[in-house]
Amino acid sequence: MSLTLSEARARAAQLSEVSYDVALDVGDQGSATFGSRTTVRFRSTGPDTFLELASAEDLTVLVNGETAHPSYDGRRIHLTGLRTDGVNEVVVVARLPYVSDGEGMHRTVDPADGETYVAAYLGMDLAQKVLACFDQNDLKAPVSVSVDAPPAWTVLANGATLDGAPGGDGRWRFATTPPIPVALLVVAAGPWVSRRWEHAGLPFGWHARASLSGELERDFGELRRVTESCYDHYADMFDEPYAFDSYDQVFVPGLNWGAQEMPGCVTYRDELLPRGQVPEDVRMFRASVIAHEMSHMWFGDLMTMTWWEDTWLQESFADYMGYRVAADAAGFDGALVGHEVGQKPDAYDADQRRSTHPIAPEPEDIPDVDAAATIFDAISYAKGNSVLRQLATWLGDEVFLRGVNTHLTRHRFGNATLADFVDALDEAADRDVRTWVDQWLRSTGFDTIRVEREGEVPVLHRDGPRAHRVRVTAYDDAWTVVGSELVDLADEPVPLPAYAGLVVVPNAHGETFARIVLDDRSWQAVDAGLCRIEDDLVRAVVWTMLVDRVQSSALDAVTFGDLVERHLPGERSAMIVSAVLDRTLMRVLPLRTPPDEAAALLERLAASCATGLLHATSPELALAFATGVAAGSRDVEVLRGWLAAGAVGDLALPPALRWDVVRRLAALGAMDADAIELERLRDPGTDAETGATAALAARPTAAAKDAAWSTAADPAVDNRIFAATVRGMWSVEQPDLLAPYVERYLREAPDWAARGQGFAQVVGLARPRIALTVDQVALLDEVLAGDVPTVLRRKWEDWRDDLR
């Protein structure tokens, strides 16, 4: 039932002048459904077409003022007898179900205070879960929205508020939007706490759940500063002005994605507004996400891709701009460190799997929307980001932005393709952009840049077809910078005689996307003194080289553990500490560590973090290292001491870290269900619900695992509770206990994934985080030979490739 490319092309050729009036009724919170009334107007060159509307009850349809009885199959309303000589008006009234999986009108009850929130989380194939619509990007339309809600609530939507206020009659009406993809409609309703202001002649606002009012107040100064700085920067960068009439940003519960770029009202998962101390990597990432989503107001909302093969044209660009503008405008100078060490390794992994695809595939490679869901991945985000950075480096920033502005102006409020973007760049540049695009965007894989020596002289070699412009930095044995320069590397090797006898690091600031292989002289220097490199970004690049070597099996997990043990405690960047921890826990341990060595490596990692904690020079570093201790320490008394004191030394335990400690004690058998329940009641809220769920699942007993499985397998399980349950279940220290659940996961997960694309992503990420046996790998192969939903299949095939 997913929309196909051929259907979308035919419908776009047939229809024009589409517009929507949408009236939603979320006032009765005792009901399992909400009211949806859509009036859609359009011209048609043919008498027949279809609207999408999912799972409707009490459906009525009027076509040009007459009651109609169209065929309806649960997803599509098949319209006949349309006018071909004027505007058609179709009115669709229905009751639609609330959801708990983040796909559609998601309803959440806040465990902190019992308040209810509803929000339309839309996207691919999801607008039809809230309104009757032509659910495709290239039928952009103005949308007018009104909402009936409980009187005490605040309602937010894409347009500025025309009528409605908390404490009024519960009726809200919003300004009509410019033409937007219907998938980018948003409505968010509940007793939000709000901070509003005006900037550059526009109303701005930040909003969050009432129970997070203290956290919003704590961070509002930073959130406002970042918002204004990014807005002003884009206003200078882009010729086209901001196209919408307001700019709200709301932290919402239950969102499957990090954030969504809804025009005029951006949604963020509210984990980005954590309680307690905000970790450095979260602050840095949050700033880059704010910049990322704001760039979508131009790349994605003003100018929109025609079909999903150009996902990269929106996401790669926004990812690139997110890190760039967070650094250049918002004051987060280390933002690129997070990309290099946290996101780029995932892109290298993705580009070595069978599922790799060009950054810009052909339209026919994405035959339907289900297939499109599989390319919202590290290729379209992190690799595309890196490649656009190389393009800007290769062309020069002024030329690059001139082409970007031509493209945006030419396609404002419309749709565009890669060919359109290339035309704009080609007009701006005096270099061969079309060949560059073929090499970088239309092909898969990455080049290797190798350092070799001719005597003492380092020489750069390239294995692959692409031209690179990269920074090479040279160091003496004390890791003092001796020289640094941009170098163009193509077919011919590039000797660097000025750096004879020195350590050299190519791509030192991550200008390109390529595997970097150092010569023995430079590797020895890394082995001896990685933590002595002064520049955070260069250290991030080198750590990425190391994790890539582990992933490709050029470096074994135990040797990597030795490097971590020697160099992580001396690390000065909390973001790098967090990224190395995450990589080790999520990939090195389950994928590259022999099962009989996994527990020991986990304990060594925790010990390394304990050493780093002793010498941490900032609260941010202390928090990052303490998180590593909580992940793998076997010292029950130390962990219990942290809970009793509510602190680690001078660092107050934020709720997320406190629950990490509880989960670790539970996994060690040192905390039972009664103790976990007391913790949950100590400070009720979302952190407590998900934390307690994970801790209960972590206990090392068959009964605990079976109870956790029952929670995860509940067809109505909330997406956050599901994720917390499986996160708690898997442990590299419990392979024998977990063996039956590996099989159950492989057998049962395809049914879970049938709930939808977003939940299928969550299910795929819930895979066992333990080393698989030969028999378990064989079972994975067996299941993949059968019927597995598209999105889950992609996740599992990637998993299978990683196991190789």
C-alpha positions in Angstrom: 0.0 0.0 0.0 3.0 2.3 0.1 2.9 5.0 -2.7 5.0 4.1 -5.7 7.1 6.3 -7.9 4.9 5.7 -10.9 1.7 6.5 -9.0 3.2 9.7 -7.6 4.4 10.8 -11.0 1.0 10.1 -12.6 -0.9 11.9 -9.8 1.4 14.9 -9.9 0.9 15.2 -13.6 -2.9 15.1 -13.2 -3.5 17.4 -10.2 -2.8 21.1 -9.7 -3.8 24.0 -7.4 -4.2 21.8 -4.4 -5.1 23.4 -1.0 -6.3 22.1 2.4 -8.5 23.2 5.2 -8.0 20.8 8.1 -10.1 20.8 11.3 -9.0 18.4 14.1 -10.8 17.6 17.3 -8.7 16.3 20.2 -10.9 17.6 22.9 -12.2 14.2 24.2 -9.2 12.6 25.8 -11.4 9.7 27.0 -11.7 8.5 23.4 -9.3 6.2 21.5 -9.8 8.3 18.4 -9.8 12.0 17.4 -11.9 13.8 14.8 -10.5 14.8 11.4 -12.3 16.9 8.9 -10.4 17.8 5.7 -11.6 20.0 2.8 -9.2 19.5 -0.1 -9.6 21.6 -3.3 -7.8 20.9 -6.5 -7.9 20.8 -10.3 -7.7 17.6 -12.2 -7.2 16.7 -15.8 -8.8 13.3 -15.2 -12.1 12.1 -13.6 -10.5 9.6 -11.2 -7.8 9.8 -8.5 -7.3 8.8 -4.9 -6.7 10.4 -1.5 -4.8 8.6 1.3 -6.4 8.2 4.7 -5.3 5.5 7.1 -7.5 3.4 9.4 -10.6 5.7 9.3 -13.8 5.0 11.2 -17.2 6.7 10.7 -16.1 7.9 7.3 -18.1 10.3 5.2 -17.1 11.8 1.9 -18.6 14.7 -0.1 -17.5 15.4 -3.6 -18.4 18.8 -5.0 -21.2 19.1 -2.5 -22.7 15.6 -3.1 -22.5 12.7 -0.7 -20.3 10.1 -2.2 -19.6 6.4 -1.4 -16.2 5.9 -2.8 -14.2 2.6 -2.5 -12.1 2.7 0.7 -9.6 0.0 1.5 -8.3 1.3 4.8 -5.5 3.4 3.2 -7.0 5.0 0.0 -10.2 6.7 -0.9 -10.8 6.2 -4.6 -12.5 9.2 -6.1 -14.5 9.1 -9.3 -16.5 11.5 -11.4 -14.3 14.5 -10.8 -14.6 17.8 -12.7 -12.0 18.3 -15.4 -13.1 21.9 -16.1 -12.9 23.5 -12.7 -11.9 23.2 -9.1 -13.0 20.1 -7.2 -13.9 20.2 -3.5 -13.7 17.0 -1.5 -14.7 17.0 2.2 -13.6 14.0 4.2 -14.8 13.5 7.8 -13.6 10.6 9.9 -12.5 9.4 13.3 -8.8 8.3 13.4 -6.9 6.4 16.1 -4.4 7.9 18.4 -1.0 6.1 18.4 1.7 5.3 20.9 4.5 4.5 18.4 5.3 8.0 17.2 3.6 7.6 13.8 0.5 9.7 13.5 -1.4 11.5 16.3 0.8 10.4 19.2 -0.7 10.6 22.6 1.4 10.6 25.8 0.4 10.8 29.5 3.3 12.4 31.4 4.1 10.1 34.3 5.4 13.1 36.3 2.1 14.8 36.6 -0.5 12.9 34.7 -0.9 15.5 32.1 -1.8 14.5 28.5 -0.1 15.7 25.3 -1.0 14.9 21.7 1.1 15.7 18.7 0.9 14.9 15.0 4.3 13.3 14.1 4.2 13.1 10.4 6.6 12.3 7.5 6.7 9.6 4.8 3.3 7.9 4.5 2.2 9.4 7.8 0.1 12.6 6.9 -2.7 10.1 6.0 -2.9 9.1 9.6 -4.1 12.6 10.5 -5.9 13.9 7.4 -7.2 12.9 4.0 -4.5 14.1 1.6 -2.4 13.6 -1.5 0.5 12.2 0.5 3.5 13.1 -1.7 6.1 15.9 -1.8 5.5 17.3 -5.2 1.9 18.2 -4.5 2.8 21.1 -2.2 -0.2 23.0 -1.0 -1.2 25.9 1.4 -2.7 24.4 4.5 -5.2 26.1 6.9 -5.6 24.4 10.3 -8.0 24.7 13.2 -8.1 22.6 16.3 -10.6 21.9 19.1 -8.8 21.0 22.3 -9.3 21.0 26.1 -9.6 24.6 27.2 -6.5 24.6 29.4 -4.3 23.5 26.6 -1.9 25.4 24.3 -2.0 24.3 20.6 0.9 24.9 18.2 0.9 24.5 14.4 2.8 25.6 11.3 1.1 28.9 11.0 0.9 31.8 13.4 -2.0 31.7 15.9 -5.0 33.7 14.7 -7.4 32.7 17.5 -7.0 30.6 20.7 -5.4 30.9 24.1 -5.1 28.7 27.2 -8.1 29.1 29.4 -10.3 30.1 26.4 -13.0 28.0 24.7 -10.5 25.4 23.4 -10.8 26.5 19.8 -7.7 27.4 17.9 -7.2 28.7 14.4 -3.9 29.2 12.6 -2.8 31.3 9.6 -2.7 29.5 6.2 0.8 28.3 5.3 2.6 29.0 2.0 2.7 25.8 -0.2 4.3 23.0 1.9 4.5 19.2 1.6 1.5 17.9 3.5 3.9 15.5 5.3 5.3 18.5 7.1 2.1 19.5 8.8 2.4 19.6 12.6 -0.1 20.1 15.4 1.1 19.8 19.0 -1.4 20.2 21.8 -1.2 20.0 25.6 -0.5 22.1 28.7 2.9 23.3 27.3 5.0 25.7 29.2 6.1 28.4 26.8 8.8 31.1 26.5 8.0 33.5 23.7 9.7 36.6 22.3 10.2 38.6 19.1 13.2 38.7 16.9 13.8 40.2 13.4 10.1 41.1 13.3 8.9 37.6 13.9 7.3 35.8 16.9 9.5 33.0 18.3 8.9 30.5 21.0 10.3 27.5 22.9 7.9 25.1 24.4 8.1 21.9 26.6 5.9 19.7 28.8 4.8 21.4 32.1 6.9 18.9 34.1 10.0 20.2 32.3 9.3 23.9 33.1 12.4 24.1 35.3 14.6 22.6 32.6 13.2 25.0 29.9 13.9 27.9 32.3 17.4 26.6 32.9 18.3 26.4 29.2 16.1 29.1 27.8 19.0 31.7 27.6 21.1 29.3 25.6 18.2 28.1 23.4 17.2 31.6 22.6 20.8 32.7 21.8 21.4 29.7 19.5 18.1 30.3 17.8 18.7 34.0 17.1 22.3 33.4 16.1 21.5 30.7 13.6 18.5 32.7 12.2 20.7 35.8 11.7 23.4 33.7 10.1 21.0 32.1 7.6 19.5 35.5 6.9 23.0 36.7 5.8 23.9 33.5 4.0 20.8 33.0 1.9 19.3 35.5 -0.5 15.8 34.1 0.0 14.2 35.5 3.2 12.6 33.2 5.8 9.3 32.1 4.2 7.0 31.5 7.2 5.2 33.8 9.6 6.5 32.5 13.0 9.2 30.2 14.4 8.1 27.9 17.3 10.3 25.1 18.6 8.8 22.4 20.9 10.3 19.6 22.9 7.8 16.7 22.5 7.5 13.3 24.1 7.7 10.1 22.0 9.1 11.4 18.7 11.0 8.7 16.8 13.5 11.0 15.2 15.9 13.5 16.8 13.8 16.4 15.4 11.6 17.3 12.5 11.7 20.3 10.3 8.1 21.3 10.3 7.8 24.7 8.7 7.3 27.4 11.4 7.1 24.8 14.2 10.1 22.5 14.7 9.6 19.4 16.9 12.5 17.9 19.0 12.5 14.8 21.1 12.4 16.0 24.6 15.4 13.9 25.6 17.3 17.0 24.2 16.0 18.8 27.3 17.4 16.5 30.0 16.9 16.9 33.7 20.0 17.6 35.7 23.4 18.6 34.2 23.3 18.6 30.5 26.2 16.6 29.1 28.6 18.5 26.8 27.9 16.2 23.8 24.1 16.8 24.3 24.5 20.6 24.3 26.8 20.5 21.2 24.5 18.1 19.4 21.4 20.1 20.4 22.9 23.3 18.9 23.8 21.5 15.7 20.2 20.0 15.5 18.7 23.5 16.0 20.9 24.8 13.1 20.1 21.6 11.1 16.3 22.0 11.4 16.5 25.7 10.7 18.4 25.2 7.5 15.5 22.9 6.4 13.3 26.0 6.3 15.1 26.7 3.1 16.4 23.3 2.0 13.4 21.1 2.4 10.5 23.4 3.2 11.0 26.4 0.8 12.6 24.2 -1.8 11.5 20.5 -1.6 12.8 17.4 -3.3 10.5 16.0 -6.0 10.9 12.3 -5.1 12.8 10.5 -2.3 16.0 9.8 -4.3 16.9 13.3 -3.4 16.6 12.8 0.3 20.3 13.7 0.4 19.6 17.1 -1.1 17.7 18.0 2.1 19.3 15.9 4.8 23.0 16.1 3.7 22.7 19.8 3.3 21.0 20.3 6.6 23.5 18.0 8.4 26.4 19.9 6.8 24.9 23.3 7.7 23.9 22.1 11.2 27.5 21.5 12.3 28.9 24.4 10.3 26.4 27.0 11.6 26.5 25.7 15.2 30.2 26.5 15.1 30.3 29.6 13.0 27.2 31.4 14.4 26.1 29.8 17.7 29.5 29.7 19.4 29.9 25.9 19.6 33.4 25.8 18.2 33.8 22.0 18.8 30.6 21.1 16.9 32.6 19.4 14.1 34.4 17.2 16.6 31.0 15.6 17.3 30.5 14.9 13.6 34.0 13.5 13.0 34.1 11.1 16.0 30.4 10.5 16.6 28.7 10.4 13.1 31.3 9.9 10.4 32.4 6.4 11.6 28.8 5.3 11.0 29.0 6.5 7.5 32.2 4.6 6.8 30.4 1.5 8.2 27.3 2.1 6.0 29.4 2.5 2.9 30.9 -1.0 3.2 27.6 -2.9 3.5 25.6 -4.4 0.7 22.9 -1.8 1.4 25.3 1.0 0.5 23.8 3.4 -2.1 24.9 6.5 -3.9 24.4 9.7 -1.9 22.1 10.6 -4.9 20.5 7.4 -6.3 18.4 7.4 -9.4 14.7 7.8 -8.9 14.0 4.3 -10.1 16.2 3.0 -7.3 13.5 4.2 -4.9 10.4 2.5 -6.3 8.1 3.3 -3.4 7.9 5.1 0.0 8.8 2.0 2.0 12.1 1.9 0.0 12.6 5.6 0.7 12.5 4.9 4.4 15.7 2.8 4.1 17.8 5.7 2.8 17.4 8.0 5.8 20.7 6.6 6.9 24.3 7.5 7.6 24.9 7.8 3.8 22.3 10.5 3.3 23.3 12.3 6.5 26.9 11.9 7.7 28.5 10.9 4.4 26.5 13.5 2.5 27.5 16.1 5.0 31.2 15.1 4.6 31.0 15.2 0.8 29.3 18.6 0.8 32.1 19.8 3.0 34.6 18.5 0.5 32.6 20.2 -2.3 32.8 23.6 -0.5 36.5 23.1 0.1 37.1 22.0 -3.5 35.0 24.8 -5.1 35.7 27.5 -2.5 33.0 28.7 -0.1 31.9 31.8 -2.1 31.3 29.8 -5.2 29.5 27.0 -3.4 27.1 29.4 -1.7 26.5 31.3 -4.9 25.3 28.1 -6.5 23.2 27.3 -3.5 21.4 30.7 -3.6 20.7 30.4 -7.3 19.1 27.0 -6.6 16.9 28.2 -3.7 15.7 31.3 -5.6 14.9 29.3 -8.7 12.8 26.7 -6.9 11.2 28.7 -4.1 7.9 27.1 -2.9 8.5 24.4 -5.5 10.2 21.1 -6.0 13.7 20.3 -7.4 16.1 17.5 -8.3 19.8 16.8 -8.3 19.9 18.0 -11.9 18.5 21.3 -10.9 21.1 21.7 -8.1 24.0 20.8 -10.4 22.8 23.3 -13.0 23.0 26.0 -10.3 26.4 25.0 -9.2 27.7 24.7 -12.7 26.6 28.3 -13.4 28.5 29.5 -10.4 31.7 27.5 -10.8 34.6 27.4 -13.2 35.5 23.8 -12.3 34.0 20.6 -13.7 31.1 20.2 -11.3 29.3 17.5 -13.4 32.2 15.1 -13.2 32.6 15.8 -9.5 29.0 14.9 -9.0 29.3 11.7 -10.9 32.4 10.7 -8.9 31.0 11.7 -5.5 27.2 11.6 -5.5 26.4 8.9 -8.1 28.8 6.3 -6.9 29.2 4.2 -3.8 32.2 3.6 -1.5 35.1 5.7 -0.5 38.7 6.2 -1.4 41.7 5.5 0.7 44.4 8.1 1.3 47.7 6.4 2.4 50.9 7.9 3.8 54.0 6.1 2.6 57.7 7.1 2.9 60.4 7.7 0.3 63.3 7.7 2.7 62.2 10.2 5.3 59.8 12.1 3.0 56.1 11.3 3.5 54.1 10.8 0.3 50.4 10.9 -0.1 48.8 8.2 -2.3 45.2 7.8 -3.3 43.4 4.5 -3.9 40.2 5.4 -5.8 38.9 7.7 -8.5 38.0 10.9 -6.7 39.9 14.2 -6.4 40.5 15.4 -2.8 41.5 18.7 -1.2 42.6 18.0 2.4 44.6 19.6 5.1 47.8 17.8 6.1 49.3 18.6 9.5 52.8 17.7 10.5 54.0 17.1 14.1 57.3 16.5 15.9 57.6 13.6 18.3 56.1 15.7 21.1 53.0 16.3 18.9 53.8 20.0 18.5 52.5 21.3 15.2 55.4 22.0 12.7 53.3 22.8 9.6 49.8 22.6 8.1 48.6 23.1 4.6 45.8 22.3 2.1 46.9 19.7 -0.5 45.2 18.6 -3.7 45.4 14.9 -4.2 44.3 13.2 -7.5 45.9 10.6 -9.7 49.5 11.4 -8.9 51.1 10.8 -5.5 52.0 14.0 -3.6 55.4 14.1 -1.8 55.7 16.4 1.2 59.5 17.1 1.4 59.0 19.9 3.9 57.7 17.3 6.4 60.6 14.9 6.1 61.1 12.8 9.3 57.9 14.2 10.8 54.6 12.6 11.9 51.9 13.6 9.3 48.1 13.4 9.6 46.2 13.9 6.3 42.6 15.1 6.4 43.5 16.5 9.7 40.3 18.6 10.0 38.0 16.1 8.3 37.8 18.0 4.9 37.0 14.8 2.9 35.4 11.4 3.2 38.1 8.8 2.8 39.8 6.1 4.8 43.1 7.4 6.1 46.0 4.9 6.5 49.0 6.3 8.2 52.6 5.1 7.7 54.3 3.1 10.4 56.2 6.1 11.7 52.9 8.1 12.3 51.1 5.0 13.7 53.8 4.5 16.3 53.4 8.2 17.3 49.7 7.7 17.6 50.2 4.6 19.7 52.6 6.5 22.0 51.0 9.9 22.3 47.4 10.1 20.9 46.2 12.0 24.0 49.0 14.6 23.6 47.5 16.0 20.4 46.4 19.5 21.3 43.7 20.0 18.7 40.4 18.3 19.6 39.4 18.0 15.9 42.6 16.2 15.0 42.3 13.8 17.9 38.7 13.2 16.8 39.9 12.4 13.3 42.6 10.0 14.7 40.1 8.2 17.0 37.9 7.8 13.9 40.9 6.1 12.1 41.2 3.8 15.0 37.6 2.7 15.2 37.6 2.2 11.4 40.6 -0.1 11.8 38.6 -2.1 14.4 35.5 -2.3 12.2 37.6 -3.5 9.2 39.4 -6.0 11.5 42.8 -4.4 10.8 43.0 -3.8 14.6 41.7 -6.4 17.1 39.4 -5.5 19.9 41.9 -6.3 22.7 44.6 -4.1 21.1 42.0 -1.3 20.7 41.2 -1.8 24.4 44.9 -1.3 25.2 44.8 2.0 23.3 41.6 3.1 25.1 43.1 2.1 28.5 46.2 4.3 27.8 44.7 7.3 26.1 41.1 7.7 27.0 41.8 8.8 30.7 43.9 11.7 29.3 41.2 12.8 26.9 40.2 16.5 27.3 37.0 16.5 25.2 33.9 15.1 26.8 32.4 14.6 23.4 35.3 12.4 22.3 35.0 10.4 25.6 31.3 9.9 25.0 31.8 8.9 21.4 34.5 6.4 22.1 32.4 4.9 24.9 29.4 4.6 22.7 31.4 3.0 19.9 33.0 0.5 22.2 29.8 -0.4 23.9 27.5 -0.6 20.9 29.9 -2.0 18.2 33.3 -3.1 19.4 32.0 -5.3 22.2 29.1 -7.0 20.5 30.6 -7.2 17.0 34.4 -7.5 17.3 35.1 -8.9 20.7 35.3 -12.7 21.3 32.5 -13.7 23.7 35.0 -15.0 26.3 36.8 -11.6 26.3 33.8 -9.3 26.3 33.3 -9.1 30.1 37.0 -8.4 30.7 37.1 -5.6 28.0 33.9 -4.0 29.5 35.6 -4.0 32.9 38.8 -2.5 31.5 36.7 0.2 29.8 35.1 1.1 33.1 38.5 1.1 34.9 39.8 3.5 32.2 36.9 5.8 32.8 37.4 5.6 36.6 41.0 6.8 36.0 39.8 9.6 33.8 37.2 10.5 36.5 39.9 11.0 39.1 41.7 13.5 36.9 38.7 15.2 35.2 39.2 18.9 34.8 35.6 19.9 34.2 32.1 18.8 35.3 31.5 17.8 31.6 34.4 15.5 31.6 33.5 14.1 35.0 30.0 13.3 33.7 31.3 11.6 30.6 33.8 9.4 32.5 31.2 8.6 35.3 28.9 7.4 32.5 31.6 5.0 31.4 32.1 3.7 35.0 28.4 3.1 35.4 28.3 1.1 32.1 30.8 -1.5 33.2 32.1 -1.3 36.7 31.7 -4.4 38.9 32.4 -2.4 42.1 29.0 -2.6 43.8 30.0 -0.6 46.8 31.3 2.3 44.7 28.1 2.4 42.7 25.9 2.1 45.8 27.9 4.9 47.3 27.1 7.2 44.4 23.4 6.5 44.9 23.5 7.1 48.6 25.4 10.4 48.2 23.4 11.4 45.1 26.7 12.5 43.7 30.0 11.5 42.2 32.4 13.6 44.2 31.3 17.2 43.5 29.2 16.1 40.6 25.5 15.8 41.4 24.0 12.7 39.8 21.7 13.8 37.0 18.6 11.5 36.6 20.0 9.8 33.4 23.3 8.8 35.1 21.5 7.8 38.3 19.4 5.4 36.3 22.5 4.1 34.5 23.9 3.2 38.0 20.6 1.6 39.0 20.6 -0.5 35.8 24.2 -1.6 36.3 23.5 -2.6 39.9 20.5 -4.6 38.7 22.6 -6.3 36.0 25.1 -7.3 38.7 22.3 -8.8 40.8 22.8 -6.2 43.4 19.4 -4.5 43.1 16.0 -6.2 43.2 12.6 -5.2 41.9 11.6 -3.7 45.2 14.7 -1.4 45.3 14.1 -0.4 41.7 10.5 0.5 42.5 11.6 2.7 45.4 14.0 4.5 43.0 11.1 4.9 40.5 8.9 6.5 43.2 11.7 8.7 44.5 11.4 11.1 41.5 8.5 10.1 39.2 8.6 11.1 35.6 9.7 9.9 32.2 13.3 9.2 33.3 11.9 7.1 36.1 9.6 5.1 33.9 12.1 4.3 31.3 14.9 3.9 33.8 13.0 1.5 35.9 11.9 -0.5 32.9 15.5 -0.9 31.7 16.8 -1.8 35.2 14.1 -4.5 35.6 15.1 -6.0 32.2 18.8 -6.0 33.1 18.5 -8.3 36.1 20.4 -11.5 35.5 17.5 -14.0 35.9 15.4 -15.9 33.5 12.2 -14.6 35.2 13.4 -11.0 34.7 14.2 -11.6 31.0 10.8 -13.3 30.5 8.9 -10.4 32.1 10.9 -7.9 30.0 10.1 -9.9 26.9 6.4 -9.7 27.7 6.6 -5.9 27.9 8.5 -5.6 24.7 6.2 -7.9 22.8 2.9 -6.1 23.8 1.3 -5.0 20.6 0.4 -1.6 22.2 3.7 -1.0 23.9 4.8 2.7 23.9 7.9 3.3 21.7 10.0 4.7 24.6 9.1 1.8 26.9 9.9 -0.7 24.1 13.3 0.9 23.6 14.1 1.0 27.3 13.1 -2.6 27.8 15.4 -4.0 25.1 18.2 -1.6 26.0 18.1 -3.1 29.5 17.8 -6.7 28.4 21.0 -7.2 26.3 24.3 -7.6 28.1 27.6 -9.0 26.8 28.0 -10.5 30.3 24.8 -12.6 30.0 25.1 -14.5 26.6 23.9 -17.8 27.9 20.9 -16.3 29.7 20.0 -14.3 26.7 20.4 -17.0 24.1 16.6 -18.0 24.0 15.7 -14.3 23.4 18.0 -13.9 20.5 15.9 -16.6 18.7 12.7 -15.1 19.9 13.7 -11.6 18.6 14.6 -13.0 15.2 11.3 -14.9 15.0 8.9 -12.3 16.4 10.4 -8.9 15.5 9.0 -8.9 11.9 5.5 -8.8 13.4 6.4 -6.0 15.7 7.9 -4.0 12.8 4.6 -4.2 10.9 3.3 -1.3 13.0 5.1 1.2 10.7 8.3 2.5 9.3 9.4 4.5 12.4 8.6 1.7 14.8 10.4 -0.7 12.4 13.5 1.4 12.8 13.2 1.2 16.6 12.7 -2.6 16.4 15.8 -2.9 14.1 17.9 -0.9 16.6 16.7 -3.3 19.3 18.8 -6.1 18.0 20.9 -8.1 20.5 24.0 -6.3 21.7 25.9 -9.5 22.3 28.2 -11.6 20.1 26.2 -14.2 18.2 27.0 -17.8 18.0 27.4 -19.7 14.7 23.9 -21.1 15.1 22.4 -17.7 15.8 24.0 -16.2 12.7 22.6 -19.1 10.7 19.1 -18.3 12.1 19.5 -14.7 11.1 20.3 -15.9 7.6 17.3 -18.2 7.6 14.9 -15.4 8.7 16.3 -13.0 6.1 15.6 -15.5 3.4 11.9 -15.1 4.3 9.4 -12.3 4.5 10.7 -9.4 6.6 9.3 -5.8 6.4 11.4 -3.5 4.2 12.7 -1.2 6.9 13.6 -4.0 9.3 15.2 -6.0 6.5 17.5 -3.2 5.8 18.5 -3.0 9.5 19.1 -6.7 9.8 21.0 -7.0 6.5 23.3 -4.2 7.8 23.7 -6.2 11.1 24.6 -9.3 9.1 27.2 -7.4 7.1 28.7 -6.0 10.3 29.0 -9.5 11.7 31.2 -10.3 8.7 
